Amino acid sequence: MSLSERIVFQPFVWRGTRLEGGAAILCRNPEDAHRRIEKVRAGILSVAGALVVRMQVDEEAGDYGEPEFLERIGCVPEMDE
């Protein structure tokens, strides 16, 4: 089993009255993801909101660990935790 860490920046955008996920971006590390959050905060990235999620992944086995939510900004869907 070959586990690796994945850090994902997930933006959200309004489509009419619905909040939808945009294209998820795989980040090199938490700092890279944090820089993206700062761009949202500064208005450089035009999205309704965003999440940064870290998880352990075994792509060969198709196993994904529990997500750890590192950062959240703006409008994001409610998550059952």
Secondary structure, DSSP 8 states (H G I E B T S, - for coil): ---EEEEEEEEEEEETTEEEE---EEESSHHHHHHHHHHHHTTSS--SEEEEEEEEEETTTTEE---EEEEEEES------
